[in-house]
Amino acid sequence: MGFGTHPHRDMEIISIPTAGKLAHKDTIGTSGIIESGEIQVMSAGTGIAHSEMNGNADVPVKFFQIWVMPNKQGVEPRYQQLKIADMLKPNEFGQILSPNPDDAGVWIH
């Protein structure tokens, strides 16, 4: 199952799968699989439509999804996805999200 194509505007949406795979497809041409251990951000900006489906019919997908009101409205929609493990060092705190595009991790408005 999942969520069929639906619109968003002026919203920052962060998705973090904790189990399984999440299939994403949107109107800015992005499509792919977000796996457990990855973080994905979609800045809806001036408007975007997307769908989210289970990326594996045999394994349930579980994920956190956080919606944030942006500090700027009317921005160009964008998509970003990274592996969390690539940003972290063992036994240290690490940053995976920031409002600054020059910081480590994904960034949001």
N, C-alpha and C positions, 0 to 999 in steps of 0.2 A: 504494500500500500504506500501511500505518501500523500503529497499535496500537489495537485495539478497546477497548471500555470495560473499565477495570480500576481497582481501588481503591488508595487511598493513605491513610495516617494519620500524623499527627505528623511531617510532612516538609515542607520548603520546596523547591519545584521551580522552577528558573529556566530558561526556554527563550529562546534567541537564534537565530533563523533567519539563516543567512549566504547562502542562495540559495533562491529559490522561496517558496512559501507553505505554512504549517502550519495546518490546520483543527483547531480545538479545540472540544470540547463536554463539559460536565460536569453533575453532578447538583445544582449550586446555581443552575442556570439560565443559565449563561454559554455562549455559542457564538459563534464568529466565526473570523476569519482573522488569523494573526500573520504579518506579512510581513518579508522581509529588511529590516534596519534598525530593527526593533522589539525590545523586551524584554518578556517576560511572566513573571509570577510567580504561582504557585498555592500558597497555604498550605493544606495538607491538613487540619491541625488534627484535629478529632474524627472526621473521615472524609469522603472525597469519592471519587467515581468519575468518570473522564474518559476520553475517547478523543482520539487525535491521528492525523490522516490527512494525506496529501498534499493540499494545497488546490488543486492544478492538475494534472490527469491528464497534461498534455503536458510539464510541466517538473519535473524532480526537485527535491525539497526537501532541503536540508542544514541542520542546526542543531546548536548546542551545547545540551546539557541538563545542568544542574548540580543535584545533590541535596544539600541542607544539612540537618543535624540542627538543629532549632530550639532556641532558648534557653528556650522555654516550650512545654509540651505541653497538649493538650486545648483549644486555642483554636478559635474559630469559623472554619470554612473561608472563604477569601477568594481573589479573583482580581484581578489588576491588569495592565494592558498600556499601554505608552507607546512613542512614537517616540523613538529615541535621539537623532536629529538635533535634536529640540526641546529637549534638555537640554544640548547642547554648544555651545561657541563655537569658531570656527576657531583653530587653533594653540594651544589650551589643553587641559590635562587636565580631564576632567569626571567627575563622579560619576553613575553610572547605577543604583546599588543601595546600600542602607544598612539597618542594623538599626533606624534611627530614622525613624519615619513623617514627621517634620518636615523631613528632609533631602531633597535633590534625588533624583530617580529613583524607582524602585520600592523598596518596603521589604519586609523579611522579618523573621520572629521569630528 
